[in-house]
């Protein structure tokens, strides 16, 4: 059906072209005019492009002028981010230090840390920033005792030199245990906290550092533990 219809159309079209009475002259537009009117033309008007170039350069330079401002803003933002972090860690140390007097009554607990936060004028919610809470409180106490022992050794060098090595070790161990005396009733709890798997690595490290400090105070200056 479609082929017969196509044949009829071709026949009519050929007849109209062949007749002299219906002859028409077909005129084509110049190719250049079609191209210039086309929205998809690849030819570009050079004059319009030249006129637009300064505007493009101005926009580029204005964008470049804004880049230093962006970098300054970024650096100032980074500085603003770093400062609160240092202050926040300092606040954590203040809370831990203020919590130690409450350990005697409340034990090595979150309650003691909350009381310490209130003593230094901070919100109790800061306790939530401590990943291991009670574990960090015990570790802070151990580090504080080690620092005090180290300061005492540095200030009593001549006195320790007058003792034989065994007497030096005895004296230093006694001093270290006296620091722990106020918390003796709560010390089993501290040991149980240090025995938790998450706290064991730091616990071993602190004891190794304590042994090294006492041995150093006894007169040993070697750094080889083999």
Rosetta blueprint (number, residue, H / E / L):
1 X L
2 X H
3 X H
4 X H
5 X H
6 X H
7 X H
8 X H
9 X H
10 X H
11 X H
12 X H
13 X H
14 X H
15 X H
16 X H
17 X H
18 X H
19 X L
20 X L
21 X L
22 X L
23 X L
24 X L
25 X L
26 X L
27 X L
28 X L
29 X L
30 X L
31 X H
32 X H
33 X H
34 X H
35 X H
36 X H
37 X H
38 X L
39 X L
40 X L
41 X L
42 X L
43 X L
44 X L
45 X L
46 X H
47 X H
48 X H
49 X H
50 X H
51 X H
52 X H
53 X H
54 X H
55 X H
56 X H
57 X H
58 X H
59 X H
60 X H
61 X H
62 X H
63 X H
64 X H
65 X H
66 X H
67 X H
68 X H
69 X H
70 X H
71 X H
72 X H
73 X H
74 X H
75 X H
76 X H
77 X H
78 X H
79 X H
80 X H
81 X H
82 X H
83 X H
84 X H
85 X H
86 X H
87 X H
88 X H
89 X H
90 X H
91 X H
92 X H
93 X H
94 X H
95 X H
96 X H
97 X H
98 X H
99 X H
100 X H
101 X H
102 X H
103 X H
104 X H
105 X H
106 X H
107 X L
108 X L
109 X L
110 X H
111 X H
112 X H
113 X H
114 X H
115 X H
116 X H
117 X H
118 X H
119 X H
120 X L
121 X L
122 X L
123 X L
124 X H
125 X H
126 X H
127 X H
128 X H
129 X H
130 X L
131 X L
132 X L
133 X L
134 X H
135 X H
136 X H
137 X H
138 X H
139 X H
140 X H
141 X H
142 X H
143 X H
144 X H
145 X H
146 X H
147 X H
148 X H
149 X H
150 X H
151 X H
152 X H
153 X H
154 X H
155 X H
156 X L
157 X H
158 X H
159 X H
160 X H
161 X H
162 X L
163 X L
164 X L
165 X H
166 X H
167 X H
168 X H
169 X H
170 X H
171 X H
172 X H
173 X H
174 X H
175 X H
176 X H
177 X H
178 X H
179 X H
180 X H
181 X H
182 X H
183 X H
184 X H
185 X H
186 X H
187 X H
188 X H
189 X H
190 X H
191 X H
192 X H
193 X H
194 X H
195 X L
196 X L
197 X H
198 X H
199 X H
200 X H
201 X H
202 X H
203 X H
204 X H
205 X H
206 X H
207 X H
208 X H
209 X H
210 X H
211 X H
212 X H
213 X H
214 X H
215 X H
216 X H
217 X H
218 X L
219 X L
220 X L
221 X L
222 X L
223 X L
224 X L
225 X L
226 X L
